[in-house]
Amino acid sequence: MPQYIYMTVPQALWQQAVNIGLYQPLSLNEEGFLHAAAAGQFMKCACQFYAGRTDALALRINISLLTAPLRFEPGKSGTLYPHIYGALNVGAVDAVELLQPDSMGGFEPCSIVKENSGL
């Protein structure tokens, strides 16, 4: 199991989470879990769901510090993705980086993910 998983969140929602200590977007109530990604999945997921945004943050989450259960479950393609079954405690996030849009409509490589790409 990797040491880190990653998540993309809007900057304003992350600031609210920092203020209260938990990230619990509406999607948590709707789906029952938070979507995350392994290092090798992160950029594809960020581009798929946040392309064109200038307020997208990358979060690096230390899974040993999570207070909610974590499960690796298959997505529609059968690929396993990390799902957090509960609110994300901000204390589990050990790095945050603003994603920089690139000229192709995606994002420049993210340094907090690249340094752990082997996980």
LUMZAFI-837499 format. One record per residue: residue number from 0; residue in one letter; x, y, z of N, C-alpha, C, O in turn. Coordinates in steps of 0.1 Angstrom, whole numbers. Example, Ala and Ser with C-alpha at 12.3 -4.5 7.8 and 13.67 -1.06 7.14 Angstrom:
2
<torvex 0 'a' <132 -57 78> <123 -45 78> <132 -33 78> <142 -33 85>>,
<torvex 1 's' <128 -22 71> <137 -11 71> <129 0 79> <134 11 80>>,
END
This chain:
119
<torvex 0 'm' <9 -12 0> <0 0 0> <9 12 0> <19 13 7>>,
<torvex 1 'p' <5 22 -8> <14 35 -9> <13 42 5> <3 41 12>>,
<torvex 2 'q' <23 51 7> <23 60 18> <14 72 16> <8 77 26>>,
<torvex 3 'y' <12 76 3> <4 88 0> <-6 85 -10> <-5 76 -19>>,
<torvex 4 'i' <-17 92 -9> <-27 93 -20> <-29 108 -22> <-24 116 -15>>,
<torvex 5 'y' <-36 111 -33> <-37 125 -37> <-52 129 -41> <-60 120 -44>>,
<torvex 6 'm' <-55 141 -39> <-68 146 -42> <-67 160 -48> <-58 168 -44>>,
<torvex 7 't' <-76 164 -56> <-77 177 -62> <-90 183 -56> <-101 178 -56>>,
<torvex 8 'v' <-88 196 -51> <-100 203 -45> <-99 218 -49> <-88 223 -52>>,
<torvex 9 'p' <-111 224 -50> <-111 239 -52> <-105 246 -40> <-107 242 -29>>,
<torvex 10 'q' <-97 256 -43> <-90 264 -33> <-99 269 -22> <-96 268 -10>>,
<torvex 11 'a' <-111 275 -25> <-120 280 -15> <-126 269 -6> <-127 272 6>>,
<torvex 12 'l' <-129 258 -11> <-133 247 -3> <-123 242 7> <-125 238 18>>,
<torvex 13 'w' <-110 242 2> <-99 237 10> <-97 247 22> <-95 243 33>>,
<torvex 14 'q' <-98 260 19> <-97 270 29> <-108 268 40> <-105 269 52>>,
<torvex 15 'q' <-120 265 36> <-131 262 46> <-127 250 54> <-129 250 66>>,
<torvex 16 'a' <-122 240 48> <-118 228 55> <-107 231 65> <-108 226 76>>,
<torvex 17 'v' <-97 239 61> <-87 242 71> <-92 249 83> <-88 247 94>>,
<torvex 18 'n' <-102 258 81> <-108 265 92> <-116 256 101> <-116 259 113>>,
<torvex 19 'i' <-122 245 96> <-130 237 105> <-123 223 109> <-127 216 117>>,
<torvex 20 'g' <-112 221 102> <-104 208 104> <-108 196 96> <-102 186 97>>,
<torvex 21 'l' <-118 198 88> <-123 186 80> <-127 191 66> <-133 201 64>>,
<torvex 22 'y' <-124 183 56> <-129 185 42> <-140 175 40> <-138 163 40>>,
<torvex 23 'q' <-152 181 39> <-164 173 37> <-174 179 27> <-184 185 31>>,
<torvex 24 'p' <-170 178 14> <-178 184 4> <-192 177 2> <-194 166 8>>,
<torvex 25 'l' <-201 183 -5> <-214 178 -7> <-213 164 -13> <-222 155 -11>>,
<torvex 26 's' <-203 161 -22> <-202 148 -28> <-200 137 -18> <-204 126 -21>>,
<torvex 27 'l' <-195 140 -6> <-194 130 4> <-207 124 8> <-209 112 9>>,
<torvex 28 'n' <-217 133 10> <-231 129 13> <-237 122 2> <-245 112 4>>,
<torvex 29 'e' <-235 127 -10> <-241 121 -22> <-236 107 -26> <-243 98 -29>>,
<torvex 30 'e' <-223 105 -25> <-216 93 -29> <-212 84 -17> <-210 71 -19>>,
<torvex 31 'g' <-211 89 -5> <-207 82 6> <-192 80 8> <-187 74 18>>,
<torvex 32 'f' <-184 86 -1> <-169 86 0> <-163 97 -8> <-170 104 -16>>,
<torvex 33 'l' <-150 100 -5> <-143 110 -13> <-134 103 -23> <-127 93 -19>>,
<torvex 34 'h' <-133 108 -35> <-125 102 -45> <-110 107 -43> <-108 119 -40>>,
<torvex 35 'a' <-101 98 -44> <-87 102 -44> <-80 94 -55> <-86 87 -63>>,
<torvex 36 'a' <-67 96 -56> <-59 89 -67> <-45 85 -61> <-40 92 -53>>,
<torvex 37 'a' <-40 75 -67> <-26 71 -65> <-17 81 -73> <-22 88 -81>>,
<torvex 38 'a' <-4 81 -70> <5 90 -77> <4 89 -92> <3 99 -99>>,
<torvex 39 'g' <3 77 -98> <3 75 -112> <-11 78 -118> <-11 79 -131>>,
<torvex 40 'q' <-21 80 -110> <-34 83 -115> <-38 98 -114> <-47 103 -120>>,
<torvex 41 'f' <-30 105 -106> <-34 119 -101> <-36 129 -113> <-46 135 -114>>,
<torvex 42 'm' <-26 130 -121> <-26 140 -132> <-38 138 -141> <-45 147 -145>>,
<torvex 43 'k' <-40 125 -145> <-51 122 -154> <-65 126 -147> <-73 132 -154>>,
<torvex 44 'c' <-66 123 -135> <-79 126 -128> <-80 141 -126> <-91 146 -128>>,
<torvex 45 'a' <-69 148 -123> <-70 163 -121> <-74 169 -134> <-83 178 -134>>,
<torvex 46 'c' <-68 165 -145> <-72 171 -158> <-86 167 -162> <-93 176 -168>>,
<torvex 47 'q' <-90 155 -159> <-104 151 -163> <-115 159 -156> <-125 163 -162>>,
<torvex 48 'f' <-112 162 -143> <-123 168 -136> <-121 183 -133> <-130 190 -129>>,
<torvex 49 'y' <-109 188 -134> <-106 202 -131> <-99 210 -142> <-95 222 -140>>,
<torvex 50 'a' <-99 205 -154> <-92 212 -165> <-99 226 -167> <-111 227 -166>>,
<torvex 51 'g' <-90 236 -170> <-95 249 -172> <-97 257 -159> <-99 270 -160>>,
<torvex 52 'r' <-96 251 -148> <-97 259 -135> <-83 264 -131> <-73 258 -133>>,
<torvex 53 't' <-84 276 -125> <-72 282 -120> <-71 282 -105> <-62 287 -98>>,
<torvex 54 'd' <-81 275 -98> <-81 274 -84> <-80 260 -78> <-84 258 -67>>,
<torvex 55 'a' <-75 251 -87> <-74 237 -83> <-61 234 -74> <-50 238 -79>>,
<torvex 56 'l' <-63 228 -63> <-52 225 -54> <-50 210 -55> <-59 202 -55>>,
<torvex 57 'a' <-37 206 -54> <-33 192 -52> <-30 190 -38> <-23 198 -31>>,
<torvex 58 'l' <-36 180 -32> <-34 176 -18> <-26 163 -17> <-30 153 -24>>,
<torvex 59 'r' <-16 162 -10> <-9 150 -7> <-13 145 7> <-11 152 17>>,
<torvex 60 'i' <-19 133 7> <-25 128 19> <-17 116 25> <-15 106 17>>,
<torvex 61 'n' <-12 117 37> <-5 106 43> <-15 96 49> <-22 100 58>>,
<torvex 62 'i' <-16 84 43> <-27 75 46> <-26 70 61> <-36 66 66>>,
<torvex 63 's' <-14 71 67> <-13 66 81> <-19 76 90> <-21 73 102>>,
<torvex 64 'l' <-22 88 85> <-28 99 94> <-43 100 92> <-49 109 99>>,
<torvex 65 'l' <-49 93 83> <-63 94 80> <-71 89 92> <-68 79 99>>,
<torvex 66 't' <-82 96 95> <-91 92 106> <-103 84 100> <-110 78 108>>,
<torvex 67 'a' <-106 86 88> <-117 79 81> <-111 66 74> <-100 66 70>>,
<torvex 68 'p' <-120 56 72> <-115 44 65> <-111 47 51> <-117 55 44>>,
<torvex 69 'l' <-101 40 46> <-96 40 32> <-98 27 26> <-94 17 31>>,
<torvex 70 'r' <-104 27 14> <-105 14 6> <-100 17 -8> <-103 27 -14>>,
<torvex 71 'f' <-94 7 -14> <-90 7 -28> <-100 -1 -35> <-101 -13 -33>>,
<torvex 72 'e' <-108 6 -44> <-119 -1 -51> <-119 2 -66> <-113 12 -70>>,
<torvex 73 'p' <-124 -7 -74> <-124 -6 -88> <-133 5 -93> <-144 7 -89>>,
<torvex 74 'g' <-127 13 -103> <-136 23 -110> <-143 16 -121> <-142 4 -122>>,
<torvex 75 'k' <-149 24 -130> <-156 18 -141> <-147 10 -150> <-152 0 -156>>,
<torvex 76 's' <-135 13 -151> <-125 6 -160> <-120 -6 -153> <-113 -14 -160>>,
<torvex 77 'g' <-122 -8 -140> <-116 -19 -133> <-104 -15 -125> <-99 -23 -117>>,
<torvex 78 't' <-98 -3 -128> <-86 2 -121> <-90 5 -107> <-100 11 -104>>,
<torvex 79 'l' <-81 1 -98> <-83 4 -83> <-80 19 -80> <-70 24 -84>>,
<torvex 80 'y' <-89 25 -73> <-88 39 -69> <-90 40 -54> <-98 32 -48>>,
<torvex 81 'p' <-83 49 -47> <-85 50 -33> <-97 59 -30> <-100 69 -36>>,
<torvex 82 'h' <-106 54 -21> <-118 61 -17> <-117 62 -1> <-114 53 6>>,
<torvex 83 'i' <-120 75 3> <-120 78 17> <-134 78 22> <-142 86 17>>,
<torvex 84 'y' <-138 69 31> <-152 68 36> <-154 76 48> <-155 71 59>>,
<torvex 85 'g' <-155 89 46> <-157 99 56> <-150 112 53> <-144 113 42>>,
<torvex 86 'a' <-151 121 62> <-145 134 59> <-130 133 60> <-125 124 67>>,
<torvex 87 'l' <-123 141 52> <-108 141 52> <-104 150 64> <-106 162 63>>,
<torvex 88 'n' <-97 145 73> <-91 153 84> <-79 161 78> <-70 155 72>>,
<torvex 89 'v' <-79 174 80> <-68 182 74> <-54 178 79> <-44 181 72>>,
<torvex 90 'g' <-53 172 91> <-40 168 96> <-34 157 88> <-22 155 90>>,
<torvex 91 'a' <-41 150 80> <-36 140 72> <-29 145 59> <-22 138 52>>,
<torvex 92 'v' <-32 158 56> <-26 164 44> <-13 171 48> <-12 180 56>>,
<torvex 93 'd' <-2 166 42> <11 171 45> <17 180 34> <28 185 36>>,
<torvex 94 'a' <11 182 23> <15 191 13> <4 195 4> <-6 187 1>>,
<torvex 95 'v' <4 208 0> <-6 214 -8> <1 222 -19> <10 229 -16>>,
<torvex 96 'e' <-4 221 -31> <2 228 -42> <-9 233 -52> <-18 225 -55>>,
<torvex 97 'l' <-8 246 -56> <-18 251 -66> <-14 245 -79> <-2 247 -83>>,
<torvex 98 'l' <-23 239 -86> <-20 234 -99> <-19 245 -110> <-28 254 -110>>,
<torvex 99 'q' <-9 244 -118> <-7 255 -128> <-12 250 -142> <-7 240 -147>>,
<torvex 100 'p' <-22 257 -148> <-27 253 -161> <-16 253 -171> <-7 262 -171>>,
<torvex 101 'd' <-16 243 -180> <-7 243 -191> <-14 248 -204> <-26 251 -204>>,
<torvex 102 's' <-6 249 -215> <-11 254 -228> <-21 244 -235> <-27 248 -245>>,
<torvex 103 'm' <-22 232 -230> <-30 222 -236> <-44 220 -230> <-51 211 -233>>,
<torvex 104 'g' <-46 228 -219> <-59 227 -212> <-58 218 -200> <-69 217 -193>>,
<torvex 105 'g' <-47 213 -197> <-45 205 -185> <-37 212 -175> <-39 224 -173>>,
<torvex 106 'f' <-28 205 -168> <-20 211 -158> <-5 207 -160> <-2 197 -165>>,
<torvex 107 'e' <4 216 -155> <18 213 -155> <20 202 -144> <12 201 -135>>,
<torvex 108 'p' <31 195 -146> <34 184 -136> <34 190 -122> <39 202 -120>>,
<torvex 109 'c' <29 183 -112> <28 187 -98> <40 182 -90> <42 170 -90>>,
<torvex 110 's' <47 191 -84> <60 187 -77> <57 178 -65> <65 169 -62>>,
<torvex 111 'i' <46 179 -58> <44 171 -46> <40 157 -50> <41 147 -42>>,
<torvex 112 'v' <35 155 -63> <32 141 -68> <45 135 -74> <48 124 -72>>,
<torvex 113 'k' <52 143 -82> <63 138 -90> <74 132 -81> <80 122 -84>>,
<torvex 114 'e' <76 138 -69> <86 133 -60> <83 120 -54> <91 113 -48>>,
<torvex 115 'n' <70 116 -55> <66 103 -50> <60 94 -61> <52 85 -58>>,
<torvex 116 's' <64 96 -73> <57 89 -84> <59 74 -84> <52 67 -91>>,
<torvex 117 'g' <69 69 -77> <72 55 -77> <62 48 -67> <62 35 -67>>,
<torvex 118 'l' <54 55 -60> <45 48 -51> <32 44 -57> <24 38 -50>>,
END
